[in-house]
Amino acid sequence: MSTVLLLFYILSAITLSTAFLTIFSKNPIHSAIYLVICFFSIAGHYLLFNAQFLAVVHIIVYAGAIMVLFLFTIMLMNLNKEGEVHKPRFTRLGAVVVICLMCIVLISIFVHSKPIVDYETSEVDFQSIKTLGKVLLNEFMVPFEFASVLLLVAMIGAVLLSKKEKTTK
């Protein structure tokens, strides 16, 4: 067994176990931490595919920015177990049925899929930082700036929504 294959199996085990721990953990902070570990292991998969730029961007965007927003949201919501509403059995049963149906659909798609045999190659290396920088800062400069402004407005909105109003006596 090669070291790459062994590393793939280890990363896959870490990814699947932390994904399940994210879903089944009772503590929302622990769930967020498990999700960060899952994101790092997915970045390891990108490194195995020799996509270093994608791995670094994945870590910066998901494990960095998105998880910080999740943690702020969790802490601002102040989740308590006393205020948690228990789900009725009908809702839980519906969730189990939907999950089983989704698994059946995904397995049937996997079984009936055919591998891609022929694909075209080009001389352009789309994973180089130089090529991505040229494309991002020349062709997609305006959408890139719109996305940054949108994220800034969302962050300001989240802070304003979380502020508590002062009560006057």
Backbone bond lengths (Angstrom), bond angles and torsions (degrees), N, CA, C in turn:
res aa  C-N    CA-C-N  psi(-1)  N-CA   C-N-CA  omega(-1)  CA-C   N-CA-C  phi
1 M - - - 1.459 - - 1.531 107.81 -
2 S 1.307 116.09 130.49 1.460 119.72 -178.07 1.526 110.40 -77.54
3 T 1.314 115.21 162.53 1.468 119.78 -178.65 1.529 111.10 -69.80
4 V 1.333 116.81 -31.41 1.468 119.45 179.09 1.530 109.92 -66.81
5 L 1.324 116.05 -41.79 1.458 119.60 179.08 1.530 111.01 -66.86
6 L 1.315 117.02 -40.02 1.454 120.94 177.18 1.531 110.78 -63.92
7 L 1.334 116.75 -42.05 1.459 120.65 177.61 1.528 111.33 -64.47
8 F 1.342 115.96 -37.39 1.462 119.91 176.61 1.525 110.93 -61.81
9 Y 1.334 117.59 -44.82 1.465 120.71 179.55 1.523 111.79 -64.99
10 I 1.315 116.70 -39.18 1.468 119.63 178.64 1.524 110.60 -65.47
11 L 1.348 116.81 -46.80 1.464 120.12 178.43 1.525 111.69 -63.21
12 S 1.320 117.09 -36.93 1.470 120.17 178.23 1.522 111.22 -65.57
13 A 1.322 116.62 -41.32 1.467 120.06 177.90 1.523 110.89 -64.08
14 I 1.333 116.75 -42.14 1.465 120.22 178.56 1.526 110.13 -64.72
15 T 1.333 116.96 -43.44 1.463 120.77 -179.24 1.529 111.30 -61.73
16 L 1.324 116.50 -48.76 1.475 119.39 -178.19 1.525 112.14 -67.06
17 S 1.336 116.79 -42.16 1.470 118.51 -178.02 1.529 111.60 -67.24
18 T 1.338 117.60 -41.87 1.461 118.29 179.53 1.531 111.66 -72.05
19 A 1.332 117.83 -28.64 1.466 119.52 175.17 1.528 110.52 -66.19
20 F 1.337 116.76 -43.40 1.462 119.27 176.98 1.522 111.60 -66.69
21 L 1.336 117.67 -38.90 1.462 120.27 177.38 1.525 111.11 -65.15
22 T 1.318 117.54 -33.48 1.464 120.80 176.57 1.520 110.52 -61.75
23 I 1.317 116.19 -42.46 1.459 120.35 -177.25 1.529 111.83 -74.18
24 F 1.327 117.06 -41.88 1.457 120.16 -171.17 1.523 114.61 -95.68
25 S 1.312 119.30 1.09 1.457 121.19 178.74 1.528 110.00 -75.31
26 K 1.313 116.20 138.30 1.466 121.04 -179.36 1.526 111.36 -79.62
27 N 1.331 116.89 -31.76 1.458 121.84 -177.49 1.525 109.32 -88.15
28 P 1.338 118.76 123.64 1.465 119.83 -177.94 1.523 113.58 -65.97
29 I 1.319 118.49 -30.10 1.472 120.91 177.57 1.524 109.53 -67.46
30 H 1.333 117.28 -42.62 1.462 120.56 177.48 1.533 110.39 -63.19
31 S 1.328 116.62 -39.12 1.465 119.83 177.14 1.522 111.30 -60.33
32 A 1.317 117.01 -41.73 1.466 120.56 179.19 1.525 111.17 -65.30
33 I 1.317 117.19 -38.61 1.469 120.57 178.72 1.523 110.48 -67.82
34 Y 1.322 117.32 -41.94 1.468 119.89 176.35 1.535 110.88 -61.88
35 L 1.328 116.42 -35.88 1.455 119.63 178.82 1.529 111.43 -67.76
36 V 1.323 117.34 -36.14 1.468 120.69 176.02 1.527 110.02 -63.44
37 I 1.330 117.43 -43.01 1.465 120.72 178.26 1.527 110.21 -63.36
38 C 1.327 116.53 -39.29 1.461 120.78 176.90 1.528 110.82 -62.35
39 F 1.330 117.52 -41.50 1.460 120.77 177.92 1.529 111.51 -62.78
40 F 1.327 117.14 -40.70 1.462 120.11 178.85 1.526 111.35 -65.29
41 S 1.322 117.13 -38.41 1.467 118.51 179.01 1.527 111.30 -69.92
42 I 1.325 117.50 -33.05 1.468 119.93 174.62 1.526 109.98 -66.16
43 A 1.326 117.49 -37.14 1.464 120.13 175.16 1.528 110.43 -63.40
44 G 1.328 117.11 -32.83 1.457 120.31 174.11 1.521 112.16 -63.43
45 H 1.330 116.09 -36.63 1.469 119.81 175.08 1.523 110.68 -63.70
46 Y 1.327 117.07 -40.26 1.462 120.03 176.69 1.532 111.04 -61.37
47 L 1.314 115.87 -38.44 1.469 118.71 177.72 1.525 111.23 -65.60
48 L 1.320 117.03 -35.02 1.465 119.34 176.13 1.526 111.48 -65.66
49 F 1.330 117.22 -29.13 1.466 121.01 176.96 1.527 112.38 -82.59
50 N 1.328 116.52 3.72 1.465 123.52 -179.17 1.530 111.02 64.09
51 A 1.319 116.14 37.11 1.463 122.23 177.01 1.531 107.66 -114.77
52 Q 1.330 115.53 74.48 1.457 120.47 -174.70 1.522 112.30 -65.63
53 F 1.318 116.61 -41.56 1.463 119.00 -179.32 1.521 111.23 -62.76
54 L 1.316 116.60 -43.15 1.456 120.47 179.09 1.532 111.18 -63.85
55 A 1.319 117.23 -37.05 1.468 120.67 177.98 1.524 110.98 -64.72
56 V 1.323 116.93 -43.88 1.463 120.14 -179.28 1.520 111.02 -67.52
57 V 1.318 117.12 -42.18 1.465 120.48 178.29 1.527 110.27 -64.58
58 H 1.321 116.96 -38.52 1.465 120.89 177.87 1.531 110.71 -61.10
59 I 1.312 116.66 -43.99 1.467 120.10 179.40 1.523 110.75 -65.97
60 I 1.333 116.71 -44.10 1.467 119.68 -178.15 1.521 111.01 -65.73
61 V 1.325 116.87 -47.41 1.462 120.02 -173.85 1.521 111.61 -75.97
62 Y 1.332 117.05 -53.55 1.465 119.00 -173.58 1.525 112.32 -81.12
63 A 1.327 116.93 -57.14 1.463 118.70 -176.46 1.518 111.31 -69.77
64 G 1.319 117.24 -26.20 1.453 119.88 179.72 1.505 112.56 -88.93
65 A 1.317 115.94 -74.36 1.465 120.68 -169.91 1.520 113.43 -71.91
66 I 1.313 117.47 -50.16 1.460 120.22 -175.22 1.532 110.99 -64.99
67 M 1.318 117.08 -42.31 1.466 118.69 -178.70 1.526 111.91 -69.60
68 V 1.323 118.29 -31.52 1.460 119.68 174.28 1.527 109.54 -63.72
69 L 1.331 116.78 -41.27 1.460 119.65 176.92 1.526 111.45 -64.09
70 F 1.341 117.58 -41.23 1.462 120.59 176.62 1.523 111.04 -59.77
71 L 1.331 116.40 -46.25 1.465 119.07 -178.55 1.517 111.72 -65.31
72 F 1.336 117.82 -40.32 1.463 119.74 175.67 1.517 110.69 -61.53
73 T 1.309 117.40 -42.02 1.467 120.86 179.77 1.515 111.00 -64.10
74 I 1.321 116.56 -44.37 1.462 120.15 179.43 1.519 110.81 -62.23
75 M 1.331 116.84 -42.74 1.464 119.60 -178.48 1.529 111.87 -72.48
76 L 1.340 116.88 -33.74 1.458 118.97 178.83 1.523 112.03 -72.68
77 M 1.326 116.91 -31.36 1.460 119.99 -179.69 1.517 111.87 -73.66
78 N 1.340 117.21 -22.78 1.458 122.37 178.93 1.526 110.54 52.35
79 L 1.329 115.38 63.62 1.461 121.18 -176.82 1.525 110.43 -70.73
80 N 1.299 115.46 122.56 1.460 121.48 176.30 1.515 108.89 -117.35
81 K 1.340 115.84 147.14 1.456 118.93 179.64 1.525 111.67 -72.62
82 E 1.333 117.64 -24.33 1.462 119.36 -179.18 1.519 110.85 -68.46
83 G 1.332 116.85 -35.86 1.451 120.36 -177.83 1.517 113.15 -85.33
84 E 1.325 117.54 -3.26 1.458 120.91 -176.76 1.523 110.25 -74.88
85 V 1.303 114.72 131.56 1.459 120.63 -179.94 1.528 108.12 -86.81
86 H 1.333 115.86 132.83 1.460 119.78 177.88 1.515 109.67 -79.29
87 K 1.300 115.87 134.98 1.458 121.31 -178.02 1.527 109.47 -78.20
88 P 1.324 117.13 139.65 1.464 118.89 176.90 1.529 110.88 -69.06
89 R 1.310 115.52 160.36 1.471 120.60 -178.23 1.519 112.01 -62.61
90 F 1.321 117.09 -32.64 1.455 120.64 179.67 1.534 111.02 -63.46
91 T 1.323 116.97 -39.20 1.465 121.28 178.57 1.519 110.53 -67.27
92 R 1.322 117.09 -43.17 1.465 120.41 178.41 1.525 111.19 -64.33
93 L 1.313 116.51 -40.89 1.461 120.37 178.20 1.531 111.00 -63.88
94 G 1.322 116.16 -41.23 1.463 120.38 176.72 1.521 111.94 -61.80
95 A 1.334 117.19 -39.85 1.461 120.98 178.54 1.524 111.09 -64.48
96 V 1.324 116.78 -41.11 1.463 120.31 178.93 1.524 110.66 -65.01
97 V 1.332 116.93 -41.52 1.471 120.68 179.11 1.529 110.44 -63.56
98 V 1.322 117.44 -43.55 1.463 120.91 179.90 1.527 110.60 -63.95
99 I 1.322 117.88 -41.87 1.465 121.16 178.71 1.524 110.61 -63.73
100 C 1.325 117.12 -43.01 1.468 119.70 178.41 1.524 111.63 -63.38
101 L 1.327 117.25 -42.38 1.467 120.16 178.01 1.527 111.49 -63.49
102 M 1.334 116.70 -40.35 1.467 119.89 177.98 1.524 111.17 -64.12
103 C 1.322 116.88 -39.69 1.471 120.32 177.76 1.523 110.84 -63.82
104 I 1.323 116.94 -41.87 1.473 120.25 178.92 1.527 110.37 -63.07
105 V 1.330 117.35 -43.29 1.469 120.63 179.36 1.523 110.64 -63.96
106 L 1.333 117.55 -44.75 1.469 119.81 -179.29 1.525 112.13 -65.90
107 I 1.321 117.05 -38.72 1.468 119.75 178.03 1.523 110.37 -66.71
108 S 1.337 117.29 -41.15 1.470 118.88 178.88 1.529 111.28 -66.25
109 I 1.318 117.95 -36.61 1.466 120.32 175.63 1.523 110.28 -63.99
110 F 1.320 116.65 -42.27 1.460 120.40 -179.86 1.527 111.62 -65.21
111 V 1.322 117.03 -40.29 1.464 120.67 -178.44 1.524 111.13 -69.05
112 H 1.325 117.64 -39.30 1.464 121.22 -175.48 1.526 113.63 -90.52
113 S 1.318 118.59 1.27 1.464 119.63 -179.78 1.525 110.30 -80.13
114 K 1.311 114.94 152.03 1.456 120.99 179.59 1.522 108.59 -115.49
115 P 1.307 117.80 139.77 1.468 119.06 -179.83 1.528 111.38 -70.76
116 I 1.312 115.34 150.13 1.462 121.04 177.21 1.522 107.42 -81.79
117 V 1.312 116.16 119.40 1.455 120.69 -176.98 1.523 110.97 -93.14
118 D 1.318 116.88 -48.65 1.458 120.69 -177.65 1.524 109.91 -106.28
119 Y 1.303 115.95 133.18 1.447 120.74 172.74 1.517 108.30 -145.75
120 E 1.313 114.42 153.22 1.452 119.64 -176.47 1.520 109.86 -90.04
121 T 1.305 115.44 145.02 1.458 120.73 175.58 1.515 109.05 -115.13
122 S 1.299 115.42 151.96 1.461 120.25 176.75 1.524 108.29 -128.30
123 E 1.299 116.19 167.29 1.461 121.17 -178.16 1.524 112.85 -83.03
124 V 1.334 117.62 -12.05 1.447 120.89 -176.70 1.526 109.40 -80.54
125 D 1.318 116.04 130.41 1.461 121.46 177.65 1.523 108.19 -92.39
126 F 1.310 116.57 100.77 1.450 120.47 -176.72 1.521 113.08 -77.98
127 Q 1.318 118.35 -6.40 1.455 120.26 179.64 1.516 112.78 -95.43
128 S 1.312 118.12 -5.31 1.456 118.75 179.25 1.522 109.33 -74.15
129 I 1.293 115.67 144.68 1.458 120.86 -177.47 1.526 110.31 -67.01
130 K 1.330 117.00 -33.59 1.460 120.80 179.06 1.524 111.42 -62.13
131 T 1.337 117.15 -46.31 1.468 120.88 179.63 1.523 110.96 -66.45
132 L 1.333 117.36 -43.03 1.462 120.02 179.60 1.520 111.68 -65.72
133 G 1.324 117.05 -37.57 1.460 120.42 177.65 1.513 112.32 -64.28
134 K 1.334 116.62 -41.76 1.463 119.91 178.04 1.530 111.05 -63.36
135 V 1.322 116.73 -44.16 1.468 119.97 -178.94 1.524 110.50 -67.15
136 L 1.324 116.86 -43.38 1.466 120.54 -176.15 1.522 111.51 -68.91
137 L 1.306 117.77 -42.69 1.462 120.11 -174.67 1.520 113.86 -90.47
138 N 1.314 118.86 -7.54 1.466 120.53 176.16 1.522 111.15 -105.49
139 E 1.321 116.87 -60.35 1.465 120.49 -174.14 1.521 113.40 -81.50
140 F 1.327 117.67 -34.93 1.462 121.00 -172.98 1.526 112.56 -115.45
141 M 1.311 117.41 32.04 1.460 120.84 -178.18 1.530 111.61 -67.11
142 V 1.324 117.41 -45.59 1.467 120.74 -177.60 1.535 111.34 -66.32
143 P 1.350 120.64 -47.80 1.478 118.61 176.43 1.529 112.79 -61.98
144 F 1.336 117.14 -33.62 1.461 120.90 177.97 1.528 110.45 -63.76
145 E 1.320 117.16 -43.08 1.470 120.97 178.53 1.528 111.19 -69.59
146 F 1.337 117.71 -37.96 1.466 119.94 176.17 1.522 111.03 -61.38
147 A 1.323 116.57 -40.41 1.466 119.96 178.96 1.521 110.92 -64.10
148 S 1.327 117.64 -39.60 1.467 119.57 179.76 1.527 111.09 -68.29
149 V 1.333 117.90 -38.94 1.471 120.77 177.01 1.518 110.32 -66.18
150 L 1.333 117.41 -40.06 1.467 121.43 178.26 1.528 110.94 -61.52
151 L 1.332 117.44 -43.05 1.461 120.36 177.86 1.529 111.45 -65.14
152 L 1.322 117.41 -37.55 1.458 120.65 177.90 1.523 111.05 -65.23
153 V 1.332 117.31 -43.26 1.464 120.88 178.25 1.527 110.95 -64.80
154 A 1.331 117.14 -39.18 1.471 120.27 178.04 1.519 110.89 -64.06
155 M 1.323 117.55 -39.69 1.466 120.49 179.64 1.531 110.38 -66.91
156 I 1.326 117.72 -42.50 1.467 120.46 178.24 1.525 110.01 -64.71
157 G 1.332 117.22 -40.67 1.461 120.27 177.62 1.517 112.81 -62.55
158 A 1.336 116.73 -39.31 1.468 119.90 178.70 1.522 111.01 -65.54
159 V 1.317 117.35 -38.67 1.469 120.18 178.27 1.518 110.23 -67.32
160 L 1.329 117.59 -42.69 1.463 120.02 179.95 1.519 112.14 -66.44
161 L 1.342 117.32 -37.08 1.467 119.59 178.02 1.519 112.16 -68.91
162 S 1.320 116.77 -29.20 1.462 119.36 -176.63 1.521 112.59 -84.54
163 K 1.329 117.74 -13.36 1.459 119.71 179.50 1.515 110.20 -67.36
164 K 1.302 115.68 137.04 1.461 120.49 177.55 1.520 108.37 -91.20
165 E 1.318 114.76 138.19 1.464 119.32 179.55 1.519 109.23 -78.78
166 K 1.325 114.62 143.46 1.461 119.06 178.35 1.518 108.19 -80.02
167 T 1.310 115.30 135.85 1.467 119.44 177.54 1.522 109.04 -96.06
168 T 1.292 115.96 134.81 1.479 120.76 179.68 1.519 108.15 -96.69
169 K 1.308 113.79 141.22 1.475 118.84 -178.94 1.498 110.97 -109.17
